[in-house]
Amino acid sequence: VSRPRRGKNSRGERRAKRAHLLIIECNSQRLAADGLSVCNAVAQGLKAAFPNKQIAVVQTSSEQKLNEDLAEAFTRNGRFRSILMVGHSNEAGLMLTADGLRSWRIVGNWLQKFEPEFCFLAGCRAGKSEPVRGLFASIKTLRQVYASPVALYISQAGPLAALIFMLLKNGRIDEDQSGRLRLANFVLTRGQLFRWKRTEAGPGAEV
């Protein structure tokens, strides 16, 4: 007797069909005024390197518009394996839109429907305990978070792009390469980048 085949809605198949990267530029007008509006350039570079990967960009303004834009991204692409967020932040929250600072748990609530496994945060102090725990609490599929526990400058953000490149190319992030990359960044720029895993009680591979 042959074993019945799984239906198309099996969890494994849904995950296999997930898009690759969602880039969210938070309060994009403010970032543009500060000379930090880089998400379109990052997306164009990654799309050129990986033309077969599904990469989408959302630039936020108000929360009402954000709701519409995220709904459109979900309709077009479904779930995303990884999310990059760029914005002004601190340990208490993220300037997700022009409507003000939102706690990390609330930010996670906005993202949870995409069921990401990896989250990259290009913002200040987003790598502290409180932000990461807030995201893990809201996003049950989240496995790893990469973020800086201190102020992050644009010259120190290179490793985030390199880690995303590694994930898109290989489908995984090599822990040895990741550690060497983040250590080199600390030596060269004094930039700190933590890796957090859901199973860890404290900071992960901090430098």
N, C-alpha and C positions, 0 to 999 in steps of 0.2 A: 504494500500500500504506500503510495507516494505521500510525502508530507505536504500539506496545503501551503501554498505560497502566501506570503504576507501581502496585505493590501497596500495600495499606494500611499496610504496615510500612516504607514508605520513610522516610528520615531526616527529610525536610522535613515530612511529615505528622505524624510523632511529635512534632516540635518545635512544630508548630502547635497540638497538643492539650495542650501543657503547662499546668499550673496557674500562677497568677500570682505568689503570694508565700507562702513558708513563714516563720513567725515562731517562733524558738526562744528561750525564756526559760530561761537556763542556771542550774541550781541555784536553782530558783524560791523555795524556802523561805528561802534566804539573802538573795535579793533582796527578798523581802517583809519580812524582818526589818530590812533596811536602808532600807526605804521606796522601793525601786526597782522594784517589781513593776508594770510599766506595759504589758506586752504585750497583755493582754486589752483594755485601754482603746484602745490603738493599733489593734488589729484591729477593734474595734467601730466606731471612727471611719472606718477605710478601707472597711469593708463597707458602711457607710451611704453613703459617697461613691461607691462602685463596687459596687452590688449584684449586678452580673453577673460580677464577678471572683472567681476561686477563691482564697480566702485561708484559711490554716490556722494554728493555734497549737499548739505543743508546749511544755509546761512540764516541765523535767527534774527528776528526783530522783536515782535511782541509774542506773548504766550499764545494768544489766539491764532496768530499766523503760524507759530511753531506747531501747534496741534494739526493744522491743515498740512503743513509741509511734511511732518513725520508720517501722517496718514498717507500722503501721496507716495512717499518713499517706500512705505510698507506695501502699498498696492502694486507698485512697479517692481519691487525687488524681493518682497517677503522679508525673511529674517536675515540678519547679518552675522557672520562669524566674529567680526571684530569691529570696534568703534574707536575712532580718534576724536577727542573733544579738545578744542582750542578755545581758551577764554580766560578772563580774569577770575581768580578764585583765591580762597584761603581755606583754612581747616574747617571753617563753619559752613561754607557753601560755595556755589558757583554762580557767576553772573550769566545765567543761562540765556536770558533775554534782557531787553531794556527795561523790563518790569521790575528788576531788582534781584538781589541775592536769593538763591534758593538752596535749601539744605541738600546735602549729598544723598540722603535717602529719597527726597523728592525728585532729584535728578535721576536716580535709579528707577523711580516709578515711570518716568517718561521713557526710559530706555528698555524696560524689561520686556516689552512685547517683541523686540527684535531678537531676544534670546542670545545675546553675544557670549562668547567664551573668553574673549580678550578685550580689555579696555585700556587705551592709551590716553593719558591726561596731560595735555600741554598747558599747565596752569600752575600758579604759585601755591605751594604747600598742599597740593592735592595728594601727595604721597604720605601724609601723616595718617595715624591710626583712625581717627574719626571719619574722614572722607571715605577711606577704603572700606571700613566696616559698614558704612551707610550704603555703599553700592552693593556689597555682597548681600546685605540684608534684603535689598529690593530686587536683585537680579539673581534668581536661583541658578541659572545656567552659567554664571560668570565663574571662570577658573583662575584667571590671572589679571592683575592690574599693574601697570607701569606708570609711575608718576614721581615727581620730585617732592621731598618733604620740606623744601626751603624755597626761597624765591627762584624762579626759573627765568633765565634770559634767553633770547632767541639764539644766541651763539652757543648755548648749552643744550639745545634741543635736538642736535644731530642724531644721538643714539635712538630717540624715539622713531625717527624716520628709518633708521637702519634696521631696527627691530621689526617694524611693519614690513619693510622690504623682505626681510628674512622669512617672515610668516607667509607672505604672499608667494614667495618663491618656493619654499620647502614645505609649506603646510604646517610648520611647527617652528618653535623658537628653541634653538640649541642652548642649553643652560651654560655650557662652558664658554661659547662664543659671546653670549649675552653678558656674562660676568666680566670677561676681558674687555668688552666694548665699554661697559659702564665704568670700569676701573680706569681705562684710558681717558675717558671723558673727564673723570674727576681729576686726574693728574694734569690734564691739559687745560681745562677750563674751570676747575673747581665746581663743576655742575654735579649735583647728586641725583641719582635716579634709582628708586627702590623698585624691586619686584615683590609683589605680594601674591600669595596663593591662598585660596579659600581655607585650606587645611592648617594654615599657620596661625599661631596665637599672637605673633608679633611681626615686626618688619621682616621681610624676606632677605634677599641677597643685597643688603644695603652696603654701600661703599663709604 
